[in-house]
Structure formats: C-alpha cells, structure tokens
C-alpha cells in the first residue's frame, strides 16, 4: 500500500497510549460495529443499553479490557438520529472517520503527542460527541489536529485555548451515556489535517458523497496508534 508523506510521517512518530499504558496489547480486541456484522442483527443498536451489553459481552468473552476499531466503518447506529441526515443513500452520514476505544466511563485519557489546546466544546446534538477537545500539533514540517470526543463535562472545565499540552499528560476522562451523546462510554479519536473553520468539533461521520475528501483529510488513526 502506498502512503502519502503525511501518512508515512504519522507512522514514524513515537506516541503515548491514549489510555493507561500499562494495559497490555493482549487486552485490546477489535470490534466490528459495521452493517456487515451479522451478530448485530440480534442487537438493537438504537438502544444504548442493548448496544452496551453487546460491547461488554464481546470484551468479557475475549477476556479483554478494551475494544477498538471503527475507521471507515459503515454503521447503522446513526439512523436513530436526525442529526445524521438519513434522507438519501448518498447524503446519509454513516461512515465513521475516527477510531473508537470502548472502555468504562471516567477512564483517564492521555495526550498521545505534545501540542496546544486548539478548542473545546460540548456538542449536545442527539448522537453527537458531547464534550470534546481538539489539540493542535506542529511537528517537523507538519501541522495537524487530533480530536477527542465523548468526554466528561469536567474535562472541558477551566480549559484555555493555546495552553501547551505535554505528551503523556492526562487531558480528560470519558463521559457517561448521559453526557456523551447517548452512546456506551467510549473515546472517539480522530486525526484531522485541515480543521477548516471548526472549533471544538469536526465531522466524525461522513456520507458517501464526501468520503473521498474526508478520507484524505482524516487519515487512519491506526497509522499513529500502532500498538492497536
């Protein structure tokens, strides 16, 4: 597979784990929430309790602690919310642009790279991110952003734009279903090359029509988070 210079750059970076680095790789399992997962036919993905039960059953069955995945998955979960525009197959937003880490609420989240606080916001649409932080990074010749969604309300209290963030420092904790957009607790992590005019927010789900743009602007987080 051929990578762009930016994608190769991401692969070259030494990053800190997003969660407790003492959790071994063997405790991470991949999780498929796409429309192609036949197991989900028995799950009401529009019901947060039913979806959470499925996720934690998968984690416990595999004797794991964290489930991960989701980049470019086409998901049915977004059909429950008018925020994602399910009016036409080409404009319905249902293709996930980030990496999800499914783990308990209140889990500490750490900065994978040094940077500065670009922006933060509580995105309160049904099915949205809830509390969100965006970090800005300038490393070598590259400037880019990382987004952390579905956080706790406490995570965005007393923040200041422009404050430096050191690699490995705790930047947030995960939010509960009540504040995170009505999802089972998890972190949405996304890499963004050009954040455009967005502050504390950026589309984390694309439609088919705009996918080529977003795939280029939001490369695979697994290039950066190699341990997963």
Residue pairs with C-beta under 8 A, 6 or more apart in sequence:
3 11
3 223
4 219
6 142
6 144
6 193
6 219
7 219
7 220
7 223
9 139
9 140
9 142
10 191
10 219
10 223
10 224
11 223
11 224
11 226
13 113
13 139
13 224
15 112
15 113
15 167
15 224
15 225
15 226
16 110
16 111
16 112
16 113
16 167
16 168
17 23
17 110
17 112
17 227
18 101
18 109
18 110
18 112
18 187
18 189
18 225
19 66
19 101
19 103
19 107
19 108
19 109
19 110
19 187
20 107
20 108
21 110
23 65
23 66
25 227
25 228
26 64
27 64
27 65
27 66
28 64
28 65
28 66
28 67
28 68
28 227
28 228
29 58
29 59
29 62
29 64
29 66
29 67
29 68
30 67
30 68
30 69
31 55
31 58
31 67
31 68
31 69
31 70
31 100
31 102
32 69
32 73
33 40
33 45
33 69
33 70
33 73
33 75
33 77
33 100
34 73
34 74
34 75
35 74
35 75
35 76
36 74
39 54
40 54
40 76
43 50
43 51
43 54
44 50
44 51
45 51
45 75
45 76
45 77
45 80
46 77
46 79
46 80
48 177
48 182
48 183
48 184
51 77
51 183
51 184
52 177
52 184
52 185
55 67
55 102
55 184
56 184
58 67
59 65
59 66
59 67
59 102
65 103
66 101
66 102
66 103
67 100
67 101
67 102
67 103
68 99
68 100
68 101
68 102
68 228
69 99
69 100
70 96
70 98
70 99
70 100
71 96
71 97
71 98
71 99
71 220
71 221
71 222
72 95
72 96
72 97
72 215
72 220
73 95
73 96
74 94
74 95
74 96
75 94
75 95
75 96
75 205
76 94
78 84
78 86
78 92
78 93
78 94
78 127
78 205
79 86
79 92
79 94
80 127
81 125
81 126
81 127
82 126
83 125
83 126
83 127
83 128
84 92
84 93
84 94
84 127
84 205
85 91
85 92
85 93
85 207
86 92
86 94
89 208
90 207
90 208
90 209
91 207
91 208
91 209
92 207
92 208
93 203
93 205
93 206
93 207
94 205
94 207
95 205
95 206
95 207
95 208
95 211
96 204
96 205
97 190
97 203
97 204
97 205
97 206
97 214
97 215
97 218
98 147
98 149
98 188
98 189
98 190
98 204
98 218
98 221
99 188
99 189
99 190
99 221
99 222
99 225
99 228
100 186
100 187
100 188
100 189
101 186
101 187
101 189
102 184
102 185
102 186
103 174
103 185
103 186
103 187
104 174
104 185
105 152
105 173
105 174
105 175
105 176
105 177
105 185
106 152
106 173
106 174
107 173
107 174
107 185
107 187
108 170
108 172
108 173
109 148
109 151
109 155
109 170
109 171
109 172
109 173
109 174
109 187
110 168
110 169
110 170
110 171
111 135
111 165
111 166
111 167
111 168
111 169
111 170
111 171
112 146
112 167
112 224
112 225
113 135
113 137
113 139
113 146
113 167
114 137
114 164
114 165
114 166
114 167
115 135
115 136
115 137
115 138
115 146
115 164
115 165
116 135
116 136
116 162
116 163
116 164
116 165
117 133
117 134
117 135
117 136
117 159
117 160
117 161
117 162
117 163
117 165
118 134
118 135
118 136
118 145
118 161
118 195
118 199
119 133
119 134
119 161
119 198
119 199
119 200
119 201
120 131
120 132
120 133
120 134
120 156
120 159
120 161
120 200
121 131
121 132
121 156
121 199
121 200
121 201
122 130
122 131
122 132
122 153
122 156
122 179
122 200
123 129
123 130
123 131
123 132
123 149
123 181
123 200
123 201
124 130
125 181
126 181
126 182
127 181
127 182
127 183
128 181
129 149
129 150
129 180
129 181
129 188
129 201
129 204
130 149
130 150
130 151
130 175
130 179
130 180
130 181
131 149
131 150
131 151
131 152
131 153
131 155
131 156
131 172
131 175
131 179
131 180
132 147
132 148
132 149
132 150
132 151
132 156
132 200
132 201
133 147
133 148
133 151
133 155
133 156
133 159
133 171
133 172
133 200
134 145
134 146
134 147
134 148
134 192
134 195
134 198
134 199
134 200
134 201
134 202
135 145
135 146
135 148
135 165
135 171
136 143
136 144
136 145
137 143
137 144
137 145
137 146
144 191
144 192
144 193
145 191
145 192
145 193
145 195
145 202
146 189
146 190
146 191
146 192
147 188
147 189
147 190
147 192
147 202
147 204
148 171
148 172
148 187
148 188
148 189
149 180
149 187
149 188
149 189
149 190
149 204
150 174
150 175
150 180
150 181
150 183
150 185
150 186
150 187
150 188
151 172
151 173
151 174
151 175
151 180
151 187
152 172
152 173
152 174
152 175
152 176
152 179
153 175
153 179
154 173
155 171
155 172
155 173
155 175
156 172
165 171
174 180
174 185
174 186
174 187
175 185
176 185
177 183
177 184
177 185
180 186
188 204
189 221
189 225
190 202
190 204
190 218
190 221
191 218
191 219
191 221
191 224
192 202
192 217
192 218
193 216
193 217
193 218
193 219
194 217
195 202
196 202
203 214
206 214
206 215
222 228
